[in-house]
Amino acid sequence: MAQISLDPAVRAPRLNGGADAEVILMWGEVEPGPDLDGRLTAVTARLEAALIVLSEIRSYAVSHGPKPWRDHYGALDESPLADRLFLECFEVDAALNVTVWFDFGGLEMIALVLDASGRGRVAELHP
């Protein structure tokens, strides 16, 4: 696991004031060397691309999230649901696929799997 510091213009700080987001690397064991360096370079590029289009990712999560979730949480507050999605962490699997996890104040989180260009591909709720 790693952490990145986010500019407050990209995401508001956590309630404790922290500007971090976790990066969970689901790779298993990787030895130091060229393979690890290449993976880290690719992950860095994908995270940077995702942060550039974070508002689009949030919008995709809302529009492609389950309709009952959208209807329920959309009605709880007048502000747009996309604006209430709090970037919690990133998860990167062995194939370097990136999933963005958002907290929205409920007991669940919405996870958005990105394609290689940082655009949304799948939105799922998780407990």
C-alpha positions in Angstrom: 0.0 0.0 0.0 1.1 3.5 -0.7 -0.4 7.0 -0.3 -0.6 10.0 -2.4 -1.2 13.6 -1.3 -4.0 15.3 -3.1 -4.3 19.0 -3.8 -7.4 20.5 -2.0 -8.5 21.7 -5.4 -8.8 18.1 -6.5 -10.4 16.8 -3.4 -11.3 18.3 -0.1 -9.3 17.1 2.9 -10.5 14.3 5.1 -12.4 15.3 8.3 -9.1 14.9 10.2 -7.5 17.4 7.8 -5.5 14.7 5.8 -4.9 15.3 2.1 -4.0 11.7 1.4 -5.6 8.9 -0.6 -4.5 5.3 -0.3 -3.1 3.4 -3.3 -3.7 -0.3 -2.7 -1.4 -2.4 -4.9 -2.9 -5.8 -5.4 0.2 -7.3 -7.0 1.4 -10.0 -4.7 5.1 -10.1 -4.3 7.1 -8.1 -6.8 10.9 -8.0 -6.5 12.7 -4.7 -6.8 14.0 -4.1 -10.3 12.9 -3.2 -13.8 9.5 -4.9 -13.5 8.6 -3.0 -10.4 9.9 0.2 -11.8 7.8 -0.3 -14.9 4.7 -1.0 -12.9 5.2 2.0 -10.7 5.7 4.3 -13.8 2.5 2.9 -15.4 0.5 3.3 -12.2 1.7 6.8 -11.7 0.7 7.7 -15.2 -2.8 6.1 -14.8 -3.4 7.8 -11.5 -2.3 11.2 -12.9 -4.7 10.7 -15.9 -7.5 9.7 -13.5 -7.0 12.8 -11.3 -7.2 15.1 -14.4 -10.7 13.7 -15.3 -11.9 13.1 -11.7 -15.1 15.1 -12.3 -15.9 13.0 -15.3 -15.2 9.8 -13.3 -17.6 11.0 -10.5 -20.3 11.8 -13.1 -19.8 8.3 -14.7 -20.1 6.7 -11.3 -23.4 8.4 -10.6 -24.9 7.8 -14.1 -23.8 4.2 -14.2 -24.3 3.3 -10.5 -27.4 1.3 -9.5 -30.6 3.2 -10.1 -32.0 2.5 -6.5 -28.7 3.9 -5.0 -28.9 7.0 -7.3 -32.5 7.6 -6.5 -32.1 7.2 -2.7 -28.9 9.2 -2.2 -29.8 11.7 -4.8 -32.9 12.6 -2.9 -31.2 13.1 0.5 -29.5 16.4 -0.4 -30.0 19.2 -2.9 -26.4 19.2 -4.0 -25.5 16.9 -6.9 -24.6 13.3 -5.9 -21.4 13.5 -8.0 -20.2 16.4 -5.8 -20.8 14.3 -2.7 -18.6 11.4 -3.8 -15.4 11.5 -1.7 -12.3 10.0 -3.3 -11.3 7.4 -0.7 -8.6 5.4 -2.5 -7.3 3.8 -5.6 -6.8 0.0 -6.1 -4.5 -1.4 -8.7 -4.5 -5.1 -9.7 -1.8 -7.2 -11.1 -2.8 -6.3 -14.7 -2.5 -2.6 -13.7 -6.3 -2.0 -13.9 -7.2 0.9 -11.7 -10.4 1.1 -9.5 -11.4 4.3 -7.8 -13.3 4.0 -4.5 -15.7 6.7 -3.4 -17.3 7.2 -0.1 -20.7 8.9 -0.2 -21.6 9.0 3.5 -23.5 5.7 3.5 -22.5 2.3 4.7 -21.4 1.3 1.3 -18.8 2.6 -1.2 -19.1 2.9 -5.0 -16.1 1.5 -6.9 -15.4 2.6 -10.5 -13.2 0.4 -12.7 -11.3 2.6 -15.2 -10.0 1.7 -18.6 -6.4 2.3 -19.6 -7.1 5.9 -20.5 -8.6 6.7 -17.1 -12.3 6.7 -18.2 -15.0 4.8 -16.3 -15.8 1.3 -17.4 -17.8 -0.3 -14.6 -19.5 1.2 -11.5 -20.4 -1.1 -8.5 -21.6 -0.8 -5.0 -19.7 -2.5 -2.3 -20.4 -2.9 1.5 
